[in-house]
Amino acid sequence: MTLTEIKNLVRPDLGAVDAVIRVRMKSLVELVDQVAEHIIAGGGKRLRPLIVLLAARACGYAGSSHIDAAAFIEFIHTATLLHDDVVDESSRRRGRLTANAIYGNQASVLVGDFVYSRAFQMMAAIGSQRVMEIMSEATNVIAEGEVLQLMNANDPDTTQQRYLEVIYRKTAKLFESGCEVAAVLAGASPSLQRALATYGKHLGTAYQLIDDVLDYRSDPQELGKNLGDDLAEGKPTLPLIHALQRSDDAGARDLIRRAIENGGLEEMDAILVAIESTEALEYTRRLAQDEANQALTALHALPESKYKDGLAALARFAVERAS
């Protein structure tokens, strides 16, 4: 099942989410509107809203609150991107100039705050204490993940465990929370809520691991960032960590350490050779496949439906994608 076929399972819901995003991004402040329009025009896979919609329908939900839930999950993701691009000093995303490159860092940070607060307005309107608890914890964990990543930056001694903790907090936690919120809205049993949260956690981890592989093998127009961006920013992602730990070549290890410490792409070709020689990308892919398999196992708790099939197809898409 392709991503388009998966989306077709909830196509009307996705259209409703896009409409809510446009309405709720509106502001009386002109600059907020300008930055918001730039974000909306940038597109994206809408993967996180898609997971919320599929999870809710897979639990038999027949209401409409999952639309707002999918939208506020996307808002939180959007806010983190606005802040990330400032912290990382990024100038391009999905082949386009970032908001901070056009409007400046101050505007990006402040509009990111606006998007965050709008998300919480939408959560409050749903009227579920449990949803508020899940999402307030999630945003706190995500913020901690940003700080942990900052602490790991330019540190060649970052371990695999520290790296995995960052991607859980920065990426997988929002997948996990979106799935759990969907189950709560559907009135699913506590065991089914836990199963879907587990699915989301492992799916998000698999997705990020593949993102880190694609940082060394991808078209930046498709992936959403430039090839080697993580290396340029001195981020020790798993392919680099594995290559550094497993390389038999002292010169290659020194090269990777310097690249992480200083950032930059001056030695990109030599580092790619070191990554290939240690099969670091294959190792990272195997970990991603293991995470996807755990996500698929968690789905056993769900009753059979086309929406469950869609969630399973997303787990496979996460590791098979090329962008």
Residue, then its C-alpha position, 0 to 999 in steps of 0.5 A: m500500500t502506497l502512502t497515497e493509498i493509505k491517505n485515501l482511507v481517510r481522505p475526507d478527514l485529511g481534507a477537514v484537517d487541512a481546513v482546520i489548520r488554515v482557519r486556526m492559523k489565522s491571526l489579526v497580526e499580519l506578520v503571523d499570517q504571513v509566516a503561517e501562510h509560508i508554513i502551509a504552502g510548504g506542504g509536507k507529508r502530514l504524517r502525524p495527522l494521518i496517524v491520528l485519523l487512522a488510529a481513531r477510525a481503527c478504534g471505531y471512532a465516529g465523532s469529529s474531535h479527531i479532526d481537531a486532534a490531528a490538527f493540533i498534533e500538526f501544530i505542535h510539529t510545526a512549532t518545533l520546526l520553526h524553533d529548530d530552524v532557528v536553533d540549527e541556523s537552517s536556511r532551507r527546508r523541502g527545497r524552500l527558504t525557511a521562515n527564519a531565512i525570510y522573516g528573521n529568527q525573532a519572527s520565527v520563534l514568536v510565531g512558533d510560540f503562537v502556533y504552540s499556544r493555538a494548539f493548546q487552545m484547541m486541546a482545551a476546546i475538546g474538553s478532555q482532561r486526559v487529552m490535556e495530560i497526554m499533550s502537556e507531558a508530550t510538549n514537555v518531553i519534546a522540549e527536553g529532547e531539544v535540550l538533550q540534542l543541544m547537549n549532544a551537539n559537537d560531542p563525538d562521545t555521544t553514545q547510541q543510548r543518548y542518541l536514542e533518548v533524543i529521538y524518542r523525545k524529539t520525534a517518537k513522543l509526538f507519534e506516541s501521543g497522537c496515537e494515544v489521544a486518538a484512542v482516548l477520544a474513541g473511548a478505547s480500553p486502557s489496554l488498547q490505548r497503551a497498545l496504540a501508544t506503543y505503536g506510535k512510539h516504535l513507528g516514530t523511532a523507526y521513521q527518525l532512524i530512516d531520516d538519519v540514513l537518508d541524511y546521507r542518501s537522499d534528494p534534499q527536495e524530497l527529504g526536506k533538508n540538504l544532504g549532510d545537514d546533520l553532519a554540517e551541524g555537528k549532530p552525532t546521529l546513529p550512522l556517525i556514532h556507529a562508524l566512529q565506534r566500529s571503524d578499524d581505521a584510526g584516521a577515519r575515527d579521527l576524521i569523524r571526531r573532528a567533523i562532529e566537534n567542528g561541524g561542516l562538510e569539508e570531509m564529507d566524501a571521506i566520511l561517507v567512505a568510513i560510514e560505508s566501510t562500517e556498514a553504518l547505514e545498514y546497521t541503522r536500517r536494521l534497528a529501524q526495521d526492528e522498531a517497525n516490527q515492534a510497531l506492527t506487533a502492537l497492532h495485534a490488539l486492534p480489531e481487523s479493519k482497513y484502518k488497522d491495515g493502513l497503520a500497518a502499511l505506515a510502519r512498513f512505509a517508514v522503513e522502506r521509503a526513499s524520501 
